[in-house]
Amino acid sequence: MKVYIVLFRQSGDDYQALAFSNSEKANGFAREYLESFVSNPQDFDTLDDLEFYCADNDIAYIDIVSNNI
């Protein structure tokens, strides 16, 4: 079984983690989390674009990893 772990944090905070059973749910959570920090989330076409913007501006960070268990 493959598990997707989303590590997420705001600037200055410690990482938190959530586990998901598929990549779509993990990516969906990550996108919603990062969108909560920007005023115009529709300006970002991809999760990568949003992730880069948030990290580059030291707003929030995510990392998605997967493992077989």
N, C-alpha and C positions, 0 to 999 in steps of 0.2 A: 504494500500500500504506500502510495506517495503522499507525503504531507508537505504543505506549503506554510512556512513560518514567515509572518510579516513582523519585522522589527521596526518600530516607529518611535519618534520622539520630537518634541519641540526643541528649539535651540536652548541649550543650558540644562535640559532635563536628562534623566537617565532613559535608556531604551525600555520600552515595554514590548511584549510579544503576544501575538495571537496566532493560532494554528487554523488552517483551512484545508478542506479535503480536495480542493481543485484550484487551479491557477486563476480561473475566472473570478472566483469569490475573493481570492487573495488580492488580485489586481483591483477589483472593485472596491474593496475596503481601502486599499492604499490610495486610490484616486480620491475617494470621498474624504479621507483624512487630510490629504494635502489640499484639496479644494477648499476646505474649511479655513484655510489661512490666506486665501487670495480673494480679491474683490471681484474679479471677472474670470471665473474658472472656464468659461466658454472660450477664452482666448487661447487655451492650450489644447492642441489636437491630440496629443498622446500623453500617456502617463510619464514617459521619459522626459518630455518637455516640461511638464509640471514638476517632476522630481528635480530636474536640473535647476529650474527657476528658484524653487524653495531652498535648495542646498546652496546655490550660488549667492542668495541673499540672506543666508544664515537664519532661515525661518523655521524649517522643519525638515526632517530626514526620514527616509524609509529604506529598508533593505528587505528583499524577498529571497528566501533560500528554500530549497526543497531537499528532502531526504526520503529514501525508502525505509520503511520500518517493518 
